[in-house]
Amino acid sequence: MVVDEIARRHVLSWAMAPSQVPDALIAKRHAGAAGGTAVLLVKPLTFMNRSGDVVAALGHYYDVPAADTLIVVDEVALPFGRLRARERGSAGGHNGLKSIVQRLGSTEFPRLRLGVGRGDARRDLADHVLSTFEPAARAGLDEFIARAADAAELFAAEGISKVMNVYNPGAAVPETD
């Protein structure tokens, strides 16, 4: 949802990744004459626990260092709507991050965790993260996705430290227009 929002904002179209990269859609924004930053948006089409294959292959193909790759993931340990950015760190039990750490051989890549909450404790966790949002969460979903997209765009423009200073819990609330 976050990369779709960024693509919408910049009028980018999705296409299949190069044949050397396993199952992924990409959208590219070139640097351009206006001094904008070149950006590659990626939607792995694999299962989440195989997303490291896509991240590693695209990083190699486009020669993008892991430090310049923002991984955006859902996070059940954070309440719905909370953002948490980190410069590096463990997978923290997240299967997608485990796959990326394994394929990159490093935990040295920035990530933006999007709080989706745990949901009903009686419900299987996999069912929770694979289902649609509960009605109470849907009311704030557009704003949540917009803030996450803002954070990802800030990463592209100014780096992960700026994102952490603006969006992490305890950071100043970002200004809105």
N, C-alpha and C positions, 0 to 999 in steps of 0.2 A: 504494500500500500504506500509506503514511504517513497520508494523509487518511482512508482507510478505517478505520485504527486510531483516529484521533481521533474520527471519527463513531461508532464502536463504543463508545468510552469514555463518550461523552456522550449515547448513545442518540439519535443524529440520523439522520434518513432522507434519502435522496437524492431529488431531484426535478429535472426539467428547469429550466434557467435561464429567466428571462423571455424572451419572444419577441424582444426587442430585442438579445439576446445570441446570437451564433452558438454552435452545438453545445457545450453544457456541462451537466454535472450540478452542482447545488449542494446544500449542507446548511447550515442556519443555526442558530446558537445566539444567542438574544437576551440582552441584558445581565442582565435579571432583577433581582429585589429583593435578592438576596444579594450584589450588587456585582460579579457576574461580568462579564467582558468579552464584548461582542457579537463573534461570529466568523462569518465566511462561508468555508466550505470549498468548493473548486472542483476539479472534474475535467474538464479540456478533453476533448472527444471528437474533436477535430481531430488531424491529424498533429502531432507535436511541433514541426516547423518552422513551424507556423501558430498556435501557442499564444498568441502575442502578440495575435492578434485577440480571443481570449476575455478575456485579462487587461485589455486596453484597454477593451473594451466593458463588462465588469463594473465596472471602476473608475469609468467614467463613469456607468453606470446607478445604482450605489449610492453614488457620490460618495466613493470611498475613495482617498485619496492613495497614490501609489506607495510612499512611505516606510512606509505601514502595511500593505503587501502583502508577505508572505513567499513567495518563489518557491522551491519544493522541486524539485530536479533530481538526476538521476543524474550521476555524474562518474567517467569512466574513468581520469582522471589521479590519482585517489586510490585507495589500496588498499581492498579490500572492508571495510566496517564503519567506516571513518573518516568523521567529520562535519567539515565546514568551513563556518562561517557568515561572511558578509561583509555590510557595510552597503551597499556599492555596488561597482561594478567592471565590467570588460569582460565580454563573453560568453565569452571564453576558448575559442573554438572550438565552444561548445555551441550547436547549431542552435535549440533552444528558447529559450535566452537571447538569441540573435541576433534572433529574431522579436520577443521582448518589448522589447528595446532599440529596435528599428526602430519598433514601433507606439507605444511611449511617448515616443520621441524623447529618451530619457535612459537613463543607466546608474545613476541614483540610486534604486535599489530594493534592499531586502535579499534575500539568497538563502541557502539552506541547501543545500549540495552534499553528496550522499550517495555515498560511495565504493563503486563497484561493480567496480573494477579493470579492467585492460585485457583480461584473458582471454588465450587462446592467440593469439600474434602472427600465426600463420598463418591465423587465422580473420578474416573480414570484421568490422570494428568494428560496423557496423549489425546484423549477425547476433548479435553478442555482447550488445548492449544490448536487443535485442528478444526474446531467448530467455529461458528460465527459468534460474534460478541453478544453477550447478554443484553437485553433491552436497556438496562440502566447504563451500561457502558457505551452503547451506540449513540446516546445523546451527546457524549463528549468526544466521540471518535474522530470527527472531522478536524476538530481543534487539536487533538492529540497528534494526528498524522501531520498536520500543518506544522506544529512545533518540532516534530522529529525531522521533517524535511528542512525546516529552517536550520536546525542543528547540523544536518548533513551538509547543507550549502555553506554554512559557516566553516565547517571542517575543510571544505575544498578551497575556501578563500583564505582562511587564517590559521588552520591547523587544530589539532586536538586539544592543545592547552587552552585555547580560547573557548572551545566548546565546553570543556570541563568547568571553566570559570563562569560561564553564562548559564549552563543548563543543569549542572549537578545539584543535588539537594543541598540547600544552604547557600547556593550561589544567588546572586541578585536575579530577580525576575526579569526576563528579557523585555525590552521596550517594544511596544506595538505601535503601529502607525494609526 
